[in-house]
């Protein structure tokens, strides 16, 4: 009897260990994918260069992701094979005929639930980026940052304007219920681009 009991305890212990290991493995993959896509987005928007889609697969823009920006806009989506994430690229034209660019990271399955552990890992990684770049003085904290409960948000800005003359913001937002997630980089529509100012003169 005692041997059977020990066998059950040992089996449960192994199962629990495997579950914890598997969870850590999934979380690590989620974090790694986020890091890769965030850096691709940030680099593209901040340098004004085309998005690096190497190794990604073009996919359909989600119905709920389709939005009309400015006077006109174009959107394309890229997915990282086997990942929970995809990237949504948006180029939209304002009234002054200036094109602004957005690079958003979103979940491929909008019904995907992010556990508190997964949310914490993603927020932590964003904070690491924030500390790294703000510390290097290539970026700065957003003086207009406003927390709008219950959404959890963090941001930081490129210190100088990008080659297109636009102010760039990097953001991450998620809902405490685990069903809302958004991150990425974009040329701010609330601030004029230098090219926009030039066109007015």
C-alpha positions as CSV (number, residue, x, y, z in Angstrom):
1,X,0.0,0.0,0.0
2,X,2.8,2.4,1.0
3,X,4.5,1.7,-2.3
4,X,1.4,2.5,-4.3
5,X,1.0,5.8,-2.3
6,X,4.6,6.7,-3.0
7,X,4.1,5.9,-6.6
8,X,1.1,8.2,-6.9
9,X,2.9,11.0,-5.1
10,X,6.0,10.5,-7.4
11,X,3.8,10.5,-10.4
12,X,2.0,13.7,-9.4
13,X,5.3,15.3,-8.7
14,X,6.6,14.5,-12.1
15,X,3.4,15.7,-13.7
16,X,3.6,19.0,-11.8
17,X,7.2,19.5,-12.7
18,X,6.5,18.8,-16.4
19,X,3.6,21.3,-16.3
20,X,5.7,24.0,-14.8
21,X,8.5,23.3,-17.3
22,X,6.1,23.4,-20.2
23,X,4.5,26.6,-19.0
24,X,8.0,28.3,-18.7
25,X,8.8,27.0,-22.2
26,X,5.7,28.6,-23.6
27,X,6.2,31.8,-21.8
28,X,9.8,32.0,-23.0
29,X,8.7,31.5,-26.6
30,X,6.1,34.2,-26.2
31,X,8.6,36.6,-24.8
32,X,11.2,35.8,-27.5
33,X,8.7,36.3,-30.3
34,X,7.6,39.6,-28.8
35,X,11.2,40.8,-28.6
36,X,11.9,39.9,-32.2
37,X,8.8,41.6,-33.6
38,X,9.0,44.7,-31.4
39,X,12.6,45.3,-32.5
40,X,11.6,44.9,-36.1
41,X,8.8,47.4,-35.6
42,X,10.8,49.9,-33.7
43,X,13.8,49.8,-36.1
44,X,11.5,50.3,-39.1
45,X,9.5,53.2,-37.8
46,X,12.4,55.0,-36.1
47,X,14.8,54.7,-39.1
48,X,12.2,55.2,-41.8
49,X,13.3,52.0,-43.4
50,X,11.0,49.3,-44.9
51,X,9.8,46.7,-42.4
52,X,12.1,43.6,-42.3
53,X,9.7,40.7,-43.1
54,X,12.5,38.1,-43.4
55,X,11.2,34.7,-42.2
56,X,7.6,36.0,-41.8
57,X,4.5,35.0,-43.7
58,X,2.1,37.5,-45.2
59,X,-1.4,36.9,-43.8
60,X,-4.8,38.4,-43.9
61,X,-5.6,41.6,-42.0
62,X,-8.0,40.7,-39.2
63,X,-11.5,42.0,-39.7
64,X,-11.4,43.8,-36.3
65,X,-8.0,45.3,-37.2
66,X,-9.1,47.0,-40.4
67,X,-9.4,50.8,-39.7
68,X,-9.7,53.9,-41.9
69,X,-7.1,56.4,-41.0
70,X,-6.9,60.0,-42.3
71,X,-7.9,60.5,-45.9
72,X,-6.7,57.1,-47.0
73,X,-4.8,54.1,-45.6
74,X,-3.2,50.8,-46.6
75,X,-2.6,47.8,-44.3
76,X,-0.7,44.6,-44.5
77,X,-0.1,41.9,-41.9
78,X,2.9,39.6,-41.4
79,X,2.9,36.5,-39.1
80,X,5.8,34.8,-37.4
81,X,5.3,31.1,-38.1
82,X,4.3,29.1,-35.0
83,X,3.9,32.3,-33.0
84,X,1.0,33.8,-31.2
85,X,1.9,37.2,-32.6
86,X,1.6,38.9,-35.9
87,X,2.5,42.4,-37.1
88,X,0.1,44.9,-38.7
89,X,1.7,47.6,-40.9
90,X,-0.4,50.7,-41.6
91,X,0.5,53.6,-43.9
92,X,-2.1,56.4,-43.7
93,X,-2.3,59.8,-45.4
94,X,-3.4,62.9,-43.5
95,X,-5.1,66.0,-44.9
96,X,-1.7,67.6,-45.6
97,X,-0.9,64.7,-47.9
98,X,1.8,63.5,-45.4
99,X,2.0,59.7,-44.9
100,X,2.5,58.3,-41.5
101,X,3.4,54.8,-40.6
102,X,2.4,52.4,-37.8
103,X,3.7,49.0,-36.9
104,X,1.5,47.2,-34.4
105,X,2.0,43.8,-32.7
106,X,-1.2,41.9,-32.1
107,X,-2.3,38.4,-31.2
108,X,-3.0,36.2,-34.2
109,X,-6.0,34.8,-32.4
110,X,-7.9,37.7,-30.8
111,X,-9.6,35.2,-28.4
112,X,-6.1,34.2,-27.0
113,X,-6.0,34.7,-23.3
114,X,-2.8,36.0,-21.8
115,X,-2.2,34.7,-18.3
116,X,-1.0,37.1,-15.5
117,X,2.5,35.4,-15.9
118,X,2.5,36.0,-19.6
119,X,1.4,39.6,-19.2
120,X,4.1,40.2,-16.6
121,X,6.8,38.8,-18.9
122,X,5.7,41.0,-21.8
123,X,5.5,44.1,-19.6
124,X,8.9,43.3,-18.1
125,X,10.5,43.0,-21.5
126,X,9.1,46.3,-22.6
127,X,10.4,47.9,-19.4
128,X,13.8,46.5,-20.2
129,X,13.7,48.1,-23.7
130,X,12.6,51.3,-22.1
131,X,15.4,51.4,-19.6
132,X,18.0,50.4,-22.2
133,X,17.1,53.1,-24.7
134,X,16.2,55.9,-22.3
135,X,19.4,55.2,-20.5
136,X,21.4,55.5,-23.7
137,X,19.6,58.8,-24.3
138,X,18.5,57.9,-27.7
139,X,15.0,57.8,-26.3
140,X,13.0,59.6,-23.6
141,X,10.0,59.1,-21.3
142,X,6.7,60.4,-22.6
143,X,5.9,63.6,-20.7
144,X,2.2,63.3,-21.8
145,X,1.9,59.7,-20.7
146,X,-1.6,59.2,-19.2
147,X,-2.8,56.0,-17.5
148,X,-6.4,55.2,-18.5
149,X,-7.7,52.5,-16.2
150,X,-8.3,49.6,-16.4
151,X,-5.9,49.3,-19.3
152,X,-2.3,48.9,-18.3
153,X,0.0,51.0,-20.5
154,X,3.6,52.0,-20.9
155,X,5.4,54.2,-23.5
156,X,8.6,55.8,-24.5
157,X,9.6,58.2,-27.3
158,X,12.4,58.5,-29.8
159,X,14.4,61.5,-28.6
160,X,14.8,63.0,-32.1
161,X,12.5,62.9,-35.0
162,X,12.9,60.1,-37.5
163,X,14.2,60.6,-41.0
164,X,10.7,61.4,-42.2
165,X,10.6,64.2,-39.7
166,X,8.0,62.5,-37.4
167,X,7.8,62.0,-33.7
168,X,7.9,58.3,-32.9
169,X,6.2,56.6,-29.9
170,X,6.7,53.0,-28.7
171,X,3.9,51.5,-26.7
172,X,2.4,48.5,-24.9
173,X,-1.1,48.1,-23.6
174,X,-3.1,45.2,-22.1
175,X,-6.3,44.6,-20.3
176,X,-6.2,43.1,-16.8
177,X,-8.7,40.4,-17.9
178,X,-6.0,39.0,-20.3
179,X,-8.1,39.5,-23.5
180,X,-6.7,42.7,-24.8
181,X,-3.1,43.2,-26.0
182,X,-1.5,45.9,-28.2
183,X,2.1,47.0,-28.7
184,X,4.3,48.5,-31.3
185,X,5.8,51.7,-32.8
186,X,4.2,54.5,-34.7
187,X,4.7,58.0,-36.1
188,X,2.4,60.2,-33.9
189,X,-0.6,61.7,-35.5
190,X,-1.0,64.1,-32.7
191,X,2.2,65.9,-33.6
192,X,3.2,67.5,-36.9
193,X,6.0,65.9,-39.0
194,X,8.7,68.3,-40.1
195,X,7.7,67.5,-43.7
196,X,4.2,68.5,-42.8
197,X,5.4,71.9,-41.6
198,X,7.5,72.4,-44.7
199,X,4.5,71.8,-46.9
200,X,2.6,74.5,-45.1
201,X,5.2,77.2,-45.8
